[in-house]
Amino acid sequence: MALVVRLVSLLLVVLTLTVISPAALIGQIVIAVSAWWLLVSRRGEDLVARRPWLVFMDTLILTVVTVLSGGDSPFVLTFMTSALLVGLWAPAWVGFSTVAVLVLLHQVFWATTSSVTSLAVPFGFVVLWWLGFAISEAARSEERARDALQQAVTVAAAGEERTRLARDMHDTVAKSLQAVHLSAAALPIMVERDPGAAAQCAREIRELSAQAIEDVRALMSHLRREPEGDSLPEMLTQLCLRWEASADVSVVTEVDENTEVTDVLVRYEILMAMGEALENVRRHARASLVRVTLKGTEDWVVVSVIDDGVGIDEDRLREAEEGGHYGRRGMVERMAKVGGRAEFRSTPGRGSTVQLVAPRHGLIEVD
């Protein structure tokens, strides 16, 4: 705005003054070119920031041209804009010194017999400089606030990443290591009583150890073991088949092949949460049949895991979480992360239902 006012005042000088000295004309051309360059180029602001003495040069040129043009010419408006630009771009000490010089020059060259005019113009210099300085300070405060916000976001992202890593370790590595521990604890007894079963147990320990190593490597490199190019229905079906073979529990799948989720993160979190639901069935439900369904609407995808096991009541669930079992909480966090939700229904003796609901088109805001 200050530079626009400067250019407009120069135009008024050209339109209103019939006689302009050659020196004043050259100075006005220099000021017009510099004002236009500063207006269209970001480099000018950086140049002034690095070399504050350029502000003094600007004031000096303006003073000379104003004296040559006459104190009653529209060029005085250009002289006034200098105070605002000094406040915007120059450090406080440079701005204060420049404004003091402007006030002094005004009193020397253009002070009139009117005391009101003699006080009003210097007051205008001070106000414009302070206005520019206040705007500059506000911009710097906003930048500091933005940096602080960015730092807070970074810290929050680091915390979320730690939470994600802990959740993934619980869903993958912790389960594998727990299975290794249980099998290894039973191995000495099997060696004495049933060498054949002991050999099978040893092979399972080897496979579980290899799986744990693979999970650790995936976590360390932040790799998500997701087949590229496969759709959600295909990956869900494959996951059910692998789990059925390892858990020795029948799985019936009802999958809508047209229910696709294009967002990689949503697919990943659905599959991980569903894997956790199936693992809970394996460990706690004592079920003989699990039904997995995949359905979708225009905006949402719904995955249900229904078992015919023993079920569990809320009190036991709370006790399990207090004891360090965070499977249900992990499913809730995963779905919330992508703008969805996880719902649980369970009745002792009648099985359990886990329902995962997520947006088909990626993360959305929810109330």
Secondary structure, 3 states (H helix, E strand, C coil): CHHHHHHHHHHHHHHHCCCCCHHHHHHHHHHHHHHHHHHHCHHHHHHHHHCCHHHHHHHHHHHHHHHHHCCCCCHHHHHHHHHHHHHHHCCHHHHHHHHHHHHHHHHHHCCCCCHHHHHHHHHHHHHHHHHHHHHHHHHHHHHHHHHHHHHHHHHHHHHHHHHHHHHHHHHCHHHHHHHHHHHHHHHHHHHHHCHHHHHHHHHHHHHHHHHHHHHHHHHHCCCCCCCCCCCHHHHHHHHHHHHHHHHCCEEEEEECCCCCCCCHHHHHHHHHHHHHHHHHHHHHHCCCEEEEEEEECCCEEEEEEEECCCCCCHHHHHHHHHCCCCHHHHHHHHHHHCCCEEEEEECCCCCEEEEEEEECCCCCCCC
